[in-house]
Amino acid sequence: MSEISIRDISRRFGAIQALDGISLDFPAGSFTALLGPSGCGKSTLLRLVAGFEAPDAGSIRFGSQLVADPVRQVRPEKRGVGMVFQSYALWPHMDVAGNVSYPLRTRGLEKGTIEQKVADVLAMVGLTGLGARKVDELSGGQRQRVALARCIVADAGIILFDEPLANLDIHLRATMVDVFGDIHRATGATIVYVTHDQGEALALADRIAVLDRGRLLQVGSPIEIYRAPVHVNVAGFVGRGAIVNGQAVDHRDDLAVVEISGLRIEARGAGIKSGPVRILLRPEALALAHAGLPAVVKSSTYRGPVHELRLSLGTGEEILLDDPQAHVVGEHVHVAISDAWVIPDA
């Protein structure tokens, strides 16, 4: 029942095509992040799964149950889905326990059963002893934990998160990332998590689906998305790095010899053919050396443990690398490349 299957889903708002023929499966117990820039369609897709929007085309199934298509729509409250919003959506007139226990009270459970379940779930999210606290007395991170506890206590097989950490500061975000991971392991729920923050997606999810302008560009593990993006827009959105033009001069299986500004190196790729290619270079695969790709320092920015260098190639293209030392703008350097990825045509 907690498996989600989306087939050929489309949704339009006036002249805007929010989603365009998306098909995507969410296996039972998986943690999938929907990632992409603002306006890519990820929140619309989440709202379709929740039942707040109806599709113009396509279908959504939970297991074998059809929950939405253009003519049939199961109401949100009948889908057995928990949802945590960016705004928390807590009732200010209720205390913490009242907010968390609401789904249980609507089922008519006994008071003792409700109190025990609420105590258990508050302990799970690190809020033991705060049941009588008013919502407006809580920090942002604590309010988010209350919203999460309300989903967990309802035993929802599917939990949807819509940018849940967007209103928290960087330190609280890091703490809540750990909490979400713990909750997923403890509940085994199928989680769909909408975010524009690639760091959250890479840290939390076991699968990432990257959307852009209403289309699904790639689905894969965080490592696959980062190391082997299949579309130039995925390569440009996920992680730091640079996409440069090159020439594939030889190839075998999943490796090729490519030329970048006169330097020949080996690069990873799939189905590489001789000719012009686009190559992804990540900062961690680059290092200053006595020989290599010639470049000129355009900027040197202190990032704590390292200096981020922006370098200009002879072609005018720019690349990034991290170095322990600061460097002077205009300095001529050489760059060794230990890894490169040839982006497939898309």
Buried (B, 14 or more C-beta within 10 A) or exposed (E): EBBBBBBBBBBBEEEEBBBBBBEBBBEBBBBBBBBBEEBBBBBBBBBBBBBEBBBBBBBBBBEEEBBBBEEEBBEBEEBBBBBBBBEBEBEEEBBBBBBBBBBBEEEEBEEEEBBEBBBEBBEBBBBEEBBEBEBEEBEBBBBBBBBBBBBBBBBBBBBBBBBBBBBBEEEBBBBBBEBBBEBBEEBEBBBBBBBBBBEBBBBBBBBBBBBBBBBBBBBBBBEBBBBBBBBBBBBBBBBEBBBBEBBBEEBEEEBBBBBBBEBEBEBBBEEBEEEEBBBBBBBBBBBBEEEBBBBBBBBBEEEEEBBBBBBBBEEEBBBBBBBEEEBEEEBEBBBBBEBBBBBBEE
